[in-house]
Amino acid sequence: MSSLIITNATLVNEGSITQSDVLIRNGRIEKIAPHISAEAETIIDAKGKYLLPGMIDDQVHFREPGLTHKGRIVTESKACIMGGITSFMEMPNTKPPAVTRASLEDKYAMAKGNAYANYSFYLGATNDNIEEIKAIDPANVCGVKVFMGASTGNMLVDEAKTLEGIFRESPMIIATHCENTPTILANEAKWREQYGEQVPFNQHGIVRSREACYASSSSAVGLAKKYDAPLHVLHITTKEECDLFAAGDLAGKPITAEACVHHLWFTDADYDLLGGLIKCNPAIKTLEDREAIRAAVRDGRIDVIATDHAPHTWDEKQQSYFGCPSGLPLVQYALPALLTLVNQGVFSIEQVVHKTSHAVAARYGMIDRGFIREGYWADLVLVDMKQPIIDTPDRLAYLCGWSPFNGQEFSASISSTFVNGQLVYHNGETVHRPVGQRLAFQAQRR
């Protein structure tokens, strides 16, 4: 029985900010009270710091198996805890892709004992694996990922009959990447004719256009309404898409949406400096789009904030436009970036906690996580809202060794991270072996 008390914390939870102590025993929160006098093996004084439920990232690409020159579960999950992320849900486009129950279980076996944060893995949809989707146990898997846009290998689902079957039959949340492939291909041909291989990166948001995004997102929403399916549309990037979703509280919504940190931070003006380093799909777009997405986060049209962490090597990202792969590493500085936006007045700290923890746990039916409640797993993060931190290469845990935020100063920082009641990161150092557990979900989520 391990025990730990966090004292004098400014606790942010379920829309309230209170001064509290928290007693953790055997991995779970045993007591929350203004003053706790029980004995414990470890006492951490959190005076002047905010105690938040750890961020739950519902969209990451950790590259294992098959792409481990870009990232590995052990390296990227270590970056997670350094950034205050205590749980992650990883995407299926690895090699081989996780499109069968057997390949999915292989990934769970890889994570056991190697993941610093708690974990789940999506089953990938294809044009021919509907029987695998129907057979998945929703108590053990976070969801089904559907690439309704350009992807690799067999993972682009573009047959209307197949999409109808997935939305009709899936026993769990359908998470979609929405971009219309014919629109993108036509744009690529047009821009290649004009520029050859040297398309300027600041054209990426026009090649991967707002029309391509809206066409696909609206199609997904239409299918979800037709079949009363639980849909979660990932990484919204345009003001037009925001209006596809209902404002207000998450409770009772069958259709929800996610925004990613880089779409809340960068605009297309940043391509001139960062080029391929911020090339991602769907693309970072205009200032007007960024401000619309921020507004949608505030009013509840967007329910969840995630990262879409997707590392590539430095050399890969130095290639010209068509050769440069899309995606960027984000987990280590996602929460500091969001807390910096809090300090700037863009969001409240209660909104950030809700969108990164409470809403994710509630949307996915996660068991005993995402809130600071007695009886719940102690997945917690202490943050210092007044202690700046600079993203420098020597601090990065990413295997790829680079960050799109290089040199950026954030006005808030992560002091300590707790996963399953264990102090895993403290004052700049990883202080524990990987203790991540497989996430569990409510069995019936449709």
Secondary structure, DSSP 8 states (H G I E B T S, - for coil): --EEEEEEEEEEETTEEEEEEEEEETTEEEEEES------SEEEE-TT-EEEE-EEEEEE---TTT-TTT--HHHHHHHHHHTTEEEEEE-S-SSS-S-SHHHHHHHHHHHTTT-SSEEEE-EE--TT-HHHHHH--TTT---EEEEES--STT-B---HHHHHHHHHH-SS-EEEEE--HHHHHHHHHHHHHHHTT---GGGHHHHS-HHHHHHHHHHHHHHHHHHT--EEE-----HHHHTTS--S-STT-SEEEEEEHHHHH--GGGHHHHGGGG--SS----HHHHHHHHHHHHHTSS-EEE--B----HHHHTS-TTTS------TTTHHHHHHHHHHTTSS-HHHHHIIIIIHHHHHHTBSS-SS--TTSB--EEEEETT--EE--GGG---TT---TTTT-EES-EEEEEEETTEEEEETTEE-S-----B--B-S---
